[in-house]
């Protein structure tokens, strides 16, 4: 039986040595130096936008270190559109990409909103140089999603018009914007305007020429939402049914 063990050990040694040589070759000359190397080690297909890099592992991966932000930045630093939008401008200074942008998932868009990752990234940065999206973090704060400054990122999409302040976490969780246990006021309520802001068209000629006539309320005022709208959906018009004219 000893000779079988020796053969097995020899095979393992040859396999390991071959693997080390292969890795060394790729390290020195790039993944294209060994045919089919990328296919053998690739954990999954790249997204459509990155598919052209399928056989160029070293374009994103640094040996021993993995995917470094510098590789991403070299291609995406010139993305003026993303850097100009208020909601995504923080990408200019975040310096960490792979935490939220996960590849090798095939056709799945490589974007994962991970609030825990934002907390971790924020703590890894200098506390005396805070960015708006983690301004409320401190180096010794508990690992709690409530420490995030939600309003800094979501202010432009807030439907509350600042009526409820900036403490989003008091009502919302990061898993969903739906508020557990929230019950809309009675359908007979006439105070809709306390929470709801009418669309811009209601402050133009469109309201008088179209909206009032469709709903059969030709003398309605903009703040009298209840005269035309049902509480289940804005497009459910009283006495008319489902109507979408915007």
N, C-alpha and C positions, 0 to 999 in steps of 0.2 A: 504493500500500500504506500510505501514511502515514495516510490517512483511516481505514483499518481499525484501525490502532494507536491512533489518537485515540479512536475509538469504544470500543475495548476498555478504554483507560485511563479513559474517562468512566464506563463501566459499573462498573469496579472502584472508582472514587472514590465513585460513588453508593451502591454496596453497602456500602463501609466506613463512609460517612457515616451511612447508615441504621442500620447495626449499632451505631454509637456512640450515635446518638439513641435507639435502642431500649434499649440498656444504661443510658443516662442516665435514661430514663423509669422503667425498673424500679428503678433505684437510688433515685430520688426518691419513687416512688409505690407500689412493691411489684410483685411478679410478676403480680398479678391485674389490673394496669393495662393489660397487653397480652394480648389473647386468644391462647391457644395458645402463649404464650411458654414456659411451663414444659415443655410437650410437646416443643418443638423442641430444647431444651437438656438435657433430662433424660437422663442416661447409662443409666438403667435404672429399673425399678420399685422403689419403696420396699418395705420389709418390711411385713407385715400390720399390725403395731402402729403404724407410722408412716405408713400409707397416707393417713390423713386430712390429712397435710401435703403431699400430692403437688403441689398448685398454690400452695404457700406457701414458695417457696425461701428467702425471707428469714427464715423461722422458725428455720432452722438455719445458713444461710450468711451470713457477713458480707462485704460487697463488698470486693474486693481481698485480704482475709485468709483467706477460706474458712470452714470450720466451726470455731468457737471453743468451748471447753469451757463457757463461760458460757451458751451457748444450750442445751446439753444439761442443765446443772445447774439451769437455771430450771424445767425440767419434772421432773427426776429427783431433786432434792435431798430431796424429801419421801418417797422410797422407803425407808421405815423397815425393811422386811423385808430388803432387800439390805444396808443399812448395819448391821443388827443381827447378821447371820450372820458368824461369825469368818472364813470363807473369802473373803468379799467385802467386809468392812468397810473395806478399804484404799481403796475407791472414795471414801470421805469426804474424803480428802486428796490423791488422785492428780492432780486438776486437768487431766487429759489424757484425752480420751474417744475421739476419732476414730482414734487410732493402733491401737486394738484393736477398736473397734466400727465396722465398715465397712458403709455403706448402699448403696442402689441395686443390690442383688444379687437383687432379686425376693423369692421366698419363702425364700431362705436366711436363717437367723437371723443378725443382724448382730453376731456375736461371734467374734472370731478370737484364739486364744491365741497371742501372739507374744512369746516370751521375749526376743528381741533388742530388741523395743520396751520391755520392762520395764527392760532394762539402760540403754537410751538415756534413758528417762524418769528413772531413778534418778540418772544422771550429771548431768542437767539441773537437778536439785534441789540445794539446799544440802547439802553433805557433812556439816555439823555438825548437821543435823536429819534423820537417817536414819529411815525407816520400816522395820518388820520385814522386809518383802519385798525390800528391797535393802540391808539392813544391812551386808552384807559388801562392798559396792562401794566403791571409792575413786576419786577424781577422775582418777588416773593408771593405774588398773588396765587390763589388756588387754581388748579387746572379746571376752570369752570367756563362754559360757553357764555355765561352771563357777564364775563369780564370784557367781552368784545363790544366795541362801539358800533352797534348795528346801524345807527342813524347815519354814520359817516359814509357808509356805502349805499344805503337804501333810501336816502332822503329824497332823491329824484323820483322814486317809484312809490312813495308813501301816498296812500289814498286819503290820509287823514288831514291833509293840509295843516299839519303841525297842531291840530286841535288837541291831540292827546299827548303832546310833549315828545321827548326823544328817547324815552325808556321803552324801546320796542320789546325787550325781553320780559317786561311786566305782563304782557299778554301773549306774545308769540314765542314759539320754539324754533330752533333752526331746522327741524325736520319738515315742518309745514307752516305756512302762514295762517292756516285755519285756526281759529281760537276755540279750544275745547270748551264746551258748555255755553258758547255764545248763542243767544236767542234773539232774533231780530224783533224789534218792536211790533206791536199788533198791526195788521194790514189796515186798520182804521186810523192809524197814527197820522197826524198832520204836521209833524215836526221833522220831516225828512231832511230839510236843508240844514239841520243842526250838524249832520254828519256827512251829507252828500253835496258835492259841488257839481253844478250842471256843466255839460260840455260847452266848449266855446261857441258852437253853432247856436246855442240857446240865447246868446247875447248879441246875435246878429239878425238880419232880416229873415233868415231861414226859419227862426222860431215862429214868427207871425205868418209867414207865407206858407209853410209846410207843416210844422209840428202841431200848431194849434188846430189846423184844419183836419189833419189826419185823426187826431184824438177827439175832435168835436168839441173842443174847449177854446173857443176863439177869444175869450177874454181872460184866459189864465195868465198868471204871472210866473216868471221863471222859478221862483222859490216854492211854488205850489206843485211840487213833484207829484203828490198824491192824487191830483186831479186826472193825470194821464197815465201814470205808471203803476204797475202792480209790484208787490214786494218780492216776488220770486225771480224776476228778471227785468232789467230795464226795457227790454224790447217787447215785453208783454204789456200791450196798451189796453187800458180799460175799455171794454165794449168793442174792441177791434181785434184783439188777439196778437199773435206774434207778428211784429212789423219792424223791419230793420231798414231805416232810410239814411243812415250815416255811411 
